[in-house]
Amino acid sequence: MKNLIAARAAQIEASGIRKIFDLAATLKDPINLSIGQPDFDVPEPVKDAAIAAIRAGFNRYTPSGGIPELREKVLARFQRDHGVRLDDGFIASGVSGALTLALLALVNPGDEVLLPDPFFVSYTHLTTICGGVPVYYDTYPDFRVDPEAVEKLVTPRTKAILAMSPGNPTGACMDESSKQALADLARRKGLALITDEIYELFTYGPHGKSLATYYPEGSLVLGGLSKTAAMTGWRVGWTLGPKHLIDAMLKLQQFTFVCAPSFAQKAALVAFDADLSAAVPVYRAKRDRMLAGLRVAGYEAPEPGGAFYLFVKAPKRYANGTAFVEEAVRRELLLVPGGVFSRRDTHFRISYAAPDEKLERALEIFKAMA
Ligand SMILES: Cc1ncc(COP(=O)(O)O)c(C=O)c1O
């Protein structure tokens, strides 16, 4: 049979993370620091709410934008935390769903989207799936965003700037002055600003403002419960922003995702009212322990302000990040090569959302490999 696969699918290589998962499956008791999700489970009251919703028959389609009380909760919480009421918002199938719809709504074939490098893996692929052209703003070596450097990349084809804080894979948080300058740039150039704030809870320094507060009329905030309530499999996220953009995205949601899972939206109401902050000092301590251990062993890594990742430069004696990770996997330590998240393959990502005993064993291996 002739090849029927469309170029948009054919051009995508299988996720580099998937390859590590396949390798992991062959190991008996690996130290797995490759996973981008918390190591705690969904809080019990949130599980109870999901089960109760299913038992009560709340299993049908919800309105496409989500149940009204959850939509309102998301808008109200943003206002409480950031002092700005955004126009509108809706419940999406995770941040991945919201991001897909945002790019589908904004990007025409050939439009350029400014993405950070390192980036979250989906950013590149979703941009190209939508016919867009990823243009990267480099944030090495300390993973700070330099708005002046971003400005130099703007062309008449630029449609949007994507930013994240805290970020994946670096954990880097934007400071308030770069947020202000990036938002001013987007406003001056008439660009959409998409701000991925999925790791918002996991912030170890002062909680800054959302990027969107500096440019509410042109920003789309993406948030969700995958990381904060460990609900990665339940697919609840949201987007907030100007009404015309939200309306365009909602039209697309009707014919694609239809709605976020019904029971999970009910559970999300409970997750919103729960205090999820207990994990934050625990993860901060893990960050500090890992960073100190790595530095003593001679690794170069800037201190990340959030999320649960460290993005570390591979020592010179390894050809690149992939070579380092291959050796680590041989020693039963699973990591992700930096090339999965970047045009460069110089680093590796550690997810420290893991038990302390595993982190200690990992540090021994890092020391041996330095
Ligand atoms: C920066 C970033 N954005 C979005 C996502 C996807 O989140 P969701 O599970 O809500 O689709 C992830 C997941 O790893 C992420 O790291």
The ligand as an SDF file (V2000), in Angstrom:
LIG
                    3D

 16 16  0  0  0  0  0  0  0  0999 V2000
    5.8370   23.3040   30.4690 C   0  0  0  0  0  0  0  0  0  0  0  0
    4.7440   22.3030   30.3000 C   0  0  0  0  0  0  0  0  0  0  0  0
    3.6060   22.6770   29.7050 N   0  0  0  0  0  0  0  0  0  0  0  0
    2.5960   21.8180   29.5160 C   0  0  0  0  0  0  0  0  0  0  0  0
    2.6800   20.5000   29.9130 C   0  0  0  0  0  0  0  0  0  0  0  0
    1.5380   19.5690   29.6290 C   0  0  0  0  0  0  0  0  0  0  0  0
    0.6420   19.5590   30.6680 O   0  0  0  0  0  0  0  0  0  0  0  0
   -0.7800   18.8620   30.6250 P   0  0  0  0  0  0  0  0  0  0  0  0
   -0.6620   17.5570   31.3400 O   0  0  0  0  0  0  0  0  0  0  0  0
   -1.6850   19.8150   31.3550 O   0  0  0  0  0  0  0  0  0  0  0  0
   -1.1710   18.6900   29.2090 O   0  0  0  0  0  0  0  0  0  0  0  0
    3.8390   20.0560   30.5560 C   0  0  0  0  0  0  0  0  0  0  0  0
    3.9710   18.6520   30.9780 C   0  0  0  0  0  0  0  0  0  0  0  0
    5.0530   18.1300   31.1970 O   0  0  0  0  0  0  0  0  0  0  0  0
    4.8980   20.9820   30.7450 C   0  0  0  0  0  0  0  0  0  0  0  0
    6.0440   20.6060   31.3300 O   0  0  0  0  0  0  0  0  0  0  0  0
  1  2  1  0
  2  3  1  0
  2 15  2  0
  3  4  2  0
  4  5  1  0
  5  6  1  0
  5 12  2  0
  6  7  1  0
  7  8  1  0
  8  9  2  0
  8 10  1  0
  8 11  1  0
 12 13  1  0
 12 15  1  0
 13 14  2  0
 15 16  1  0
M  END
$$$$
